[in-house]
Amino acid sequence: MVIRIREAEASDEGVWRRLWAGYLAHLGATVPEDVTAHTWARILDPVSPVFCRLADLDGATVGLALYLLHEGSWALTPHCYLEDLYVDAALRGRGVGRALIDDLRALAGAKGWNRLYWHTHADNPARRLYDRFAPASGLIVYKVQPCGSSSS
């Protein structure tokens, strides 16, 4: 079993869309097609702060990590926010999720990013993995809609 982590390329759109659809189904979420298309376009845009790493297991692409870089007011170097992490349900427990996070940790170190962080639900079973990297911060996230907005 060989796990290889790599940056998404234009030729990966089909496999990325398959994994993205699996991720959304896992969450019970829907994202409009124009948003999905825009997300993929941002992943490929070299000036966009949105990136995607893909995990190949024995030659098949089975996981993704969507992340973005942003400036912060408490550091001179960028923060890396892991926004979406997904591993094909049939292949969980084989180290793919850990490999994706380890890869981002290594990138953060190599590129001098200030931190790698993410949010998750308190009842997410993946916390067994996440807790191996660091304890939960205890922060509570508030999602406030812009005035006049009805989107989430």
VOKE-921542 format. One line per field, with one value per residue: x negated, z negated, y of N, C-alpha, C, O, CB in turn; residue number from 0. Coordinates in pm, whole numbers, plus 50000, padded with zeros to 5 digits. Each point is the difference from the previous one (the first is absolute). Glycine has a CB too. Example, Ala and Ser with C-alpha at 12.3 -4.5 7.8 and 13.67 -1.06 7.14 Angstrom:
// VOKE-921542
n_u	c(48681|49846)
n_w	c(49220|50197)
n_v	c(49431|50222)
ca_u	c(50089|49918)
ca_w	c(50000|49994)
ca_v	c(50119|50119)
c_u	c(49910|50077)
c_w	c(50000|49927)
c_v	c(50120|50109)
o_u	c(49896|49949)
o_w	c(49934|49983)
o_v	c(49998|50111)
cb_u	c(50293|49933)
cb_w	c(49941|50232)
cb_v	c(49885|49826)
pos	c(0|1)
//
This chain:
// VOKE-921542
n_u	c(49915|49823|50173|49897|50083|50038|50062|50308|49842|50233|50013|50185|50278|50061|49883|50130|50288|49951|49925|50240|50213|49870|50022|50303|50073|49855|50192|50289|49837|50189|49714|50246|49867|49895|49845|49867|49881|49866|49838|49863|49905|49847|49836|49876|49927|49650|50202|50164|49890|50109|49742|50164|49758|50132|49953|49870|50133|49760|49959|50245|49964|50070|50000|50085|49799|50252|49714|50107|49699|50173|49761|50015|50037|49757|49777|49803|50193|50282|50148|49940|50339|49936|50266|49990|49849|50152|49850|50200|50217|49787|49754|50120|49726|49740|49880|50236|50005|49695|49935|50160|49843|49712|50048|50058|49738|49822|50130|49937|49694|49967|50126|49853|50329|49971|50103|50037|50294|50197|50238|50034|50294|49883|50050|49700|50018|49771|49985|49830|49823|50014|49866|49722|49971|50051|50152|50242|49848|50246|50079|50314|49956|50179|50106|50033|50203|49784|50226|50196|49930|50262|49658|49973)
n_w	c(50000|50229|49800|50298|49798|50322|49954|50063|50285|50120|49940|49715|50191|49941|49715|49910|50059|49824|49748|50027|49982|49733|49855|50051|49892|49723|49952|50076|50252|50241|50087|50198|50199|49902|49748|50180|50193|49766|49883|50278|50030|49720|50081|50242|49845|50013|49828|49820|49702|50175|49945|50096|49817|50226|49749|50285|49791|50223|50220|49827|50000|49683|49964|50102|49795|50133|49881|50034|49960|49789|49968|49709|49914|49914|50275|50138|50112|50140|49742|50180|49962|50015|50182|49991|49802|50256|49898|50261|49733|50115|49820|49672|49888|50218|49785|50177|49745|49954|50295|49967|49739|50113|50242|49809|49820|50258|50092|49722|50027|50285|49939|49695|49943|49736|50022|50180|49887|50086|49865|49905|49928|49699|50203|50194|49933|50071|49659|50057|50178|49814|49752|50186|50012|49700|49736|50205|50019|49805|50299|49940|50337|49924|50292|49968|50261|50109|49842|50181|49915|50042|50013|49762)
n_v	c(49882|50202|50228|50135|50267|50097|50298|49887|49957|50163|49687|50058|50098|49700|49994|50281|49888|49736|50168|50203|49769|49884|50276|50030|49712|50058|50250|49839|50212|50048|50132|50148|49788|50285|49862|49776|50214|50166|49750|49945|50299|49992|49737|50166|50287|49947|50207|49752|50077|49707|49780|49757|49852|49789|49802|49859|49766|49863|50296|50154|50335|49863|50345|50275|50125|50222|50154|50288|50079|50187|50198|49892|50293|49768|50029|50198|49748|50007|49925|49729|50081|49654|50170|49685|49767|49822|49723|49916|49978|49792|50149|50050|49891|50095|50257|50184|50181|49973|50097|50274|50081|49930|50202|50242|49944|50030|50274|50127|49941|50112|50286|50080|49867|50183|49705|49754|50146|49782|50132|49696|50043|50015|49749|50015|49654|50229|50032|49720|50204|50247|49857|49943|50331|50083|49898|50050|50293|49895|50148|49993|50000|50279|49867|50352|49920|50228|50165|49791|49670|49818|49901|49803)
ca_u	c(50085|49919|50077|49924|50074|49955|50083|50098|49969|50118|50049|50064|50133|50100|49982|50028|50146|50052|49972|50077|50139|50004|49986|50126|50100|49966|50045|50142|49999|50004|49931|50040|49899|49913|49903|49905|49915|49915|49901|49900|49923|49908|49893|49905|49952|49876|50002|50104|49950|50066|49917|50050|49908|50071|49933|50008|49972|49975|50032|50135|50016|50100|50021|49967|49987|50015|49948|49974|49904|50045|49919|50053|49954|49911|49881|49945|50013|50139|50066|50059|50128|50047|50145|50071|49919|50090|49945|50104|50048|49957|49856|49962|49930|49876|49895|50007|50025|49876|49900|50035|49967|49854|49951|50020|49906|49868|50003|49999|49864|49910|50032|49996|50132|50008|50074|50100|50113|50129|50116|50081|50109|49959|50031|49940|49916|49862|49924|49901|49879|49959|49946|49861|49917|50005|50128|50097|49969|50107|50066|50134|50012|50127|50023|50093|50035|49992|50130|50068|49963|50070|49917|49925)
ca_w	c(50000|50014|50006|50059|49993|50108|50032|50106|50132|50086|50043|49886|49974|49983|49873|49895|49992|49936|49856|49948|49988|49885|49879|49977|49961|49863|49912|50024|50046|50144|50045|50139|50101|50030|49891|50020|50114|49958|49908|50080|50073|49904|49971|50112|50022|49924|49907|49899|49874|49980|50052|49973|50003|50023|49949|50084|49927|50099|50133|50010|49921|49900|49896|50033|49896|50053|49900|50048|49926|49973|49908|49866|49931|49891|50053|50123|50107|50018|49933|50091|49949|50063|50003|50030|50004|50030|50047|50046|49884|50005|49977|49875|49905|50061|49987|50104|49934|49928|50100|50052|49898|49989|50117|49980|49895|50062|50085|49912|49952|50111|50056|49894|49958|49855|49936|50071|49910|50060|49911|50020|49904|49877|50009|50119|49966|50043|49891|49950|50074|49977|49865|50001|50045|49900|49930|50048|49942|49914|50059|50054|50126|50027|50143|50008|50138|50034|50007|50127|50061|49949|50027|49884)
ca_v	c(50118|50120|50125|50112|50126|50086|50117|49976|50054|50016|49868|49935|50054|49893|49931|50098|50013|49879|50010|50113|49954|49909|50082|50071|49900|49961|50108|50030|50139|50025|50120|50022|49966|50114|50011|49890|50036|50111|49944|49931|50102|50063|49904|50002|50137|50015|50114|49976|49945|49871|49892|49865|49886|49874|49880|49880|49876|49895|50048|50056|50122|49961|50100|50138|50104|50136|50092|50134|50080|50136|50080|50014|50121|49964|49934|50056|49902|49957|49888|49902|49949|49877|50020|49875|49878|49888|49874|49908|49926|49861|49990|50065|49915|49949|50100|50103|50128|50036|50037|50133|50100|50003|50070|50145|50041|50010|50120|50117|50017|50033|50132|50100|50047|50018|49891|49922|49981|49965|49988|49879|49985|49931|49857|49941|49886|50025|50062|49902|50032|50139|50014|49953|50112|50108|50003|50097|50131|50047|50117|49983|50073|50068|50029|50113|50035|50142|50068|49981|49872|49882|49882|49950)
c_u	c(49911|50094|49909|50089|49941|50098|50097|49956|50128|50059|50072|50144|50104|49989|50026|50152|50063|49979|50081|50145|50014|49992|50131|50109|49977|50050|50151|50017|50015|49929|50042|49886|49909|49896|49895|49903|49903|49890|49890|49912|49901|49885|49892|49937|49874|49998|50108|49937|50060|49918|50065|49887|50087|49916|50027|49959|49989|50050|50139|50010|50119|50027|49958|49987|50007|49955|49981|49902|50057|49906|50068|49942|49901|49870|49955|50018|50144|50042|50053|50125|50040|50152|50076|49901|50096|49920|50118|50039|49951|49852|49954|49932|49871|49888|50003|50022|49877|49894|50028|49964|49848|49937|50015|49909|49861|49993|49991|49859|49904|50021|50005|50136|50005|50069|50086|50113|50125|50106|50068|50111|49952|50023|49942|49910|49853|49918|49901|49867|49950|49934|49857|49904|49992|50131|50092|49979|50107|50072|50136|50012|50141|50008|50109|50023|49980|50141|50057|49970|50082|49918|49925|49855)
c_w	c(50000|50012|50054|49997|50105|50019|50112|50128|50083|50041|49888|49979|49976|49866|49884|49982|49935|49849|49936|49979|49882|49869|49967|49957|49856|49900|50010|50050|50152|50028|50146|50098|50029|49891|50011|50113|49962|49903|50079|50075|49907|49964|50107|50025|49916|49906|49893|49872|49967|50070|49968|50014|50016|49948|50096|49914|50103|50138|50019|49911|49906|49893|50047|49875|50073|49891|50061|49909|49980|49903|49864|49934|49887|50048|50129|50119|50006|49907|50109|49934|50083|49997|50018|50008|50022|50051|50037|49884|49998|49963|49873|49907|50054|49999|50102|49938|49927|50100|50058|49900|49982|50117|49983|49889|50058|50092|49916|49948|50109|50053|49894|49961|49848|49930|50102|49901|50077|49892|50026|49896|49881|50009|50123|49960|50040|49892|49938|50071|49964|49864|49988|50040|49895|49925|50063|49927|49903|50052|50054|50123|50012|50148|50009|50146|50023|50005|50140|50068|49941|50024|49875|50027)
c_v	c(50124|50121|50108|50123|50093|50116|49962|50070|50006|49866|49925|50044|49890|49931|50096|50015|49877|50005|50113|49961|49903|50074|50070|49903|49955|50104|50025|50142|50004|50131|50018|49973|50118|50022|49890|50034|50113|49952|49929|50100|50069|49908|50007|50137|50025|50121|49986|49947|49863|49891|49866|49900|49875|49885|49884|49881|49888|50040|50058|50123|49981|50105|50137|50084|50133|50095|50137|50069|50139|50069|50003|50124|49970|49935|50067|49906|49947|49887|49907|49944|49878|50005|49870|49886|49884|49882|49911|49907|49856|49982|50070|49901|49941|50103|50112|50138|50050|50046|50139|50110|50009|50076|50151|50052|50019|50122|50126|50026|50045|50141|50110|50055|50002|49884|49929|49978|49962|49998|49867|50000|49918|49849|49932|49882|50018|50070|49902|50022|50138|50018|49947|50112|50110|49989|50103|50132|50049|50123|49962|50089|50059|50029|50105|50032|50150|50059|49981|49870|49888|49874|49958|49986)
o_u	c(49925|50084|49890|50115|49878|50114|49963|49944|50100|50122|50059|50063|50079|50101|50055|50049|50096|50091|50052|50060|50099|50068|50046|50078|50095|50046|50056|50101|49972|50008|49990|49883|49880|49890|49881|49880|49884|49886|49882|49878|49886|49887|49882|49898|50008|49915|50011|49899|49977|49963|50087|49927|50107|49877|50114|49897|50098|50059|50027|49951|50112|50084|49924|50062|49910|50049|49991|49993|50062|49933|50120|49898|49947|49923|50078|49989|50074|49919|50040|49993|50025|50062|50105|49900|50097|49908|50097|49913|49973|49954|49880|50023|49938|49896|49909|49932|49964|49929|49908|49946|49946|49903|49908|49951|49932|49900|49926|49954|49918|49905|50021|50008|49934|49956|50030|49976|50007|49970|49990|49997|49915|49926|50040|49907|49912|49878|49901|49893|49882|49904|49932|49881|49894|50098|49954|49970|49973|50095|50021|49958|50099|49904|50116|49905|50031|50097|49931|50045|50034|50047|49987|49924)
o_w	c(49905|50090|49948|50044|50015|49955|50092|49997|49964|50009|50026|49903|49905|49932|49897|49887|49925|49923|49890|49898|49927|49903|49886|49910|49924|49891|49918|49972|50070|49922|50079|49965|50019|50028|49980|49985|50040|50008|49972|50007|50040|49982|49970|50069|49878|49911|49913|50006|49892|50117|49913|50099|49940|50004|50030|49934|50068|50072|50105|49887|50044|49913|50095|49897|50075|49888|50122|49880|50090|49919|49989|50044|49939|49919|50066|50115|49902|49954|50107|49895|50120|49897|49938|50072|49926|50080|49925|49937|49892|49977|49980|50008|49935|50063|50003|50037|50010|49974|50023|50038|49989|49981|50030|50009|49968|50000|50033|49997|49980|50042|50033|49949|49933|49894|50107|49887|50122|49880|50110|49904|50014|49939|50033|49923|49944|50012|49941|49940|49969|49987|49903|49968|49978|50053|50057|49880|49918|49938|50046|49998|49977|50059|49970|50077|49912|50030|50100|50113|49882|49970|49904|49913)
o_v	c(50025|50005|50022|49995|50010|49996|49927|50109|49938|49987|49895|49958|50011|49980|49959|50002|50013|49972|49983|50031|50006|49965|49998|50031|49984|49966|50073|50065|49904|50096|49907|50020|49981|50046|50025|49982|49998|50046|50018|49983|50027|50046|49989|50009|49995|50005|50086|49930|49946|50015|49991|49998|49990|50003|49967|50002|49968|49919|50059|49999|49979|49978|50015|49972|50036|49995|50015|49973|50056|49936|49973|50053|50093|49948|50069|50043|50012|49920|50047|49936|50012|49972|49980|50007|49984|50014|49991|49940|49947|49889|50020|49879|49916|49979|50083|50096|50118|50098|50077|50103|50110|50073|50075|50113|50097|50072|50093|50115|50089|50066|50117|50112|49920|49956|50052|49957|50017|50001|49945|50076|49913|49924|49888|50019|49935|50011|50044|49987|50018|50076|50029|49995|50058|49947|50099|50001|50087|50047|49888|50116|49931|50050|49972|50013|50080|49930|50021|49979|50003|49891|50077|49959)
cb_u	c(50260|49726|50259|49749|50173|49775|49853|50241|49664|49782|49754|49714|49862|49895|49776|49735|49901|49863|49718|49785|49933|49827|49711|49856|49923|49752|49719|49964|49883|50209|49810|50283|50279|50298|50296|50292|50299|50310|50294|50278|50308|50303|50283|50233|50228|49972|49902|50270|49992|50267|49706|50301|49716|50239|49908|50053|50024|49958|49818|50147|49790|49846|50043|50057|49947|50144|49896|50234|49744|50305|49792|50130|50271|50277|49994|49845|49683|50062|50022|49781|50046|49731|49855|50279|49723|50279|49693|50000|50227|50218|50092|50168|50281|50244|49959|50157|50276|50124|50060|50240|50274|50104|50150|50287|50204|50076|50212|50284|50128|50092|50107|49770|50174|50048|49972|49852|49895|49917|50043|49806|50257|50126|50166|50102|50290|50203|50293|50289|50193|50282|50301|50200|50167|49755|49934|50197|49901|49780|49756|50141|49729|50102|49814|50017|50135|49688|49999|49950|49735|50172|49989|50275)
cb_w	c(49972|50020|49857|50107|49736|50157|49837|49831|50025|50075|50136|49993|50235|50313|50209|50164|50279|50288|50151|50219|50321|50238|50164|50260|50315|50195|50106|49850|49735|50103|49759|49956|50081|50100|49872|49934|50118|50021|49849|50017|50117|49927|49912|50031|50172|50277|50272|50176|50027|49866|50061|49982|49914|50198|49731|50279|49721|49746|49970|50162|50141|50128|49733|50320|49769|50266|49757|50220|50003|50123|50202|49938|50119|49938|49831|49747|50071|50280|49686|50207|49802|50034|50156|50052|49919|49973|49929|50303|50108|50198|50264|50016|49967|50081|49904|50125|49965|49844|50032|50095|49894|49896|50113|50067|49860|49987|50136|49936|49851|50018|50145|50131|50277|50145|49677|50267|49719|50299|49885|50189|50171|49933|49843|50196|50081|50224|50014|50011|50219|50160|50010|50089|50257|50089|49729|50172|50288|49876|50010|49772|50133|49709|50102|49700|50096|50100|49725|49908|50159|50071|50336|50016)
cb_v	c(49851|49863|49909|49849|49962|49809|50234|49870|49971|50227|50097|50027|50186|49987|49887|50120|50132|49897|49927|50129|50022|49861|50035|50140|49939|49911|50029|49772|50163|49775|50063|50149|49856|50060|50077|49852|49932|50112|49956|49821|50009|50087|49861|49809|50084|49885|50056|50025|50288|50096|50150|50067|50128|50093|50114|50130|50112|49912|49774|49772|50166|49791|49811|50004|49816|49939|49797|50038|49811|49996|50168|49698|50012|50025|49714|50083|49924|50151|50095|50007|50219|49894|50246|50120|50113|50146|50029|50071|50198|50073|49968|50282|50032|49874|49738|49734|49820|49736|49680|49793|49846|49707|49727|49864|49780|49678|49783|49839|49737|49694|49766|49944|49988|50288|50073|49927|50149|49864|50307|49795|50102|50284|50162|50206|49924|50003|50106|49843|49834|49997|49951|49774|49888|50205|49829|49816|49964|49858|50211|49830|49916|50052|49794|50080|49730|50031|50150|50260|50081|50221|49994|49923)
pos	c(0|1|2|3|4|5|6|7|8|9|10|11|12|13|14|15|16|17|18|19|20|21|22|23|24|25|26|27|28|29|30|31|32|33|34|35|36|37|38|39|40|41|42|43|44|45|46|47|48|49|50|51|52|53|54|55|56|57|58|59|60|61|62|63|64|65|66|67|68|69|70|71|72|73|74|75|76|77|78|79|80|81|82|83|84|85|86|87|88|89|90|91|92|93|94|95|96|97|98|99|100|101|102|103|104|105|106|107|108|109|110|111|112|113|114|115|116|117|118|119|120|121|122|123|124|125|126|127|128|129|130|131|132|133|134|135|136|137|138|139|140|141|142|143|144|145|146|147|148|149|150|151)
//
